[in-house]
Amino acid sequence: MTDKSEWSEGEFVLLLSRSDLPDTGFGEIIPERDKEAIVVVRSGVHNFHTGGDTSMLSEMMLSLLGSKDTLVTCPICKVSF
């Protein structure tokens, strides 16, 4: 699995903007990320809005998710927050 600190803001924003894309579909868009890393980060996004464990997310990711300027659709349950 790729270390969480290695995700760039651009990669994370792209992942957030494509909640409709299956985990395996990111291989073509973000070839540096394997499916396992994508699943972990997407799970972290879901945990963020449901109050679960977010230790797998970097400070940058948490900051973007907590921003009032960012509307996110959960890639797991499709709830917007």
VENDAWO-V247966 format. One record per pair of residues at least 24 apart in sequence whose C-alpha atoms are under 6 Angstrom apart, sorted by the first residue. I is the first residue (numbers start at 0). J is the second residue. Records with the same first field share a line. If there is no record, write none. Layout:
BEGIN
I = J ; J
END
This chain:
BEGIN
0 = 36
1 = 36
3 = 57
4 = 57
18 = 74
45 = 73
END
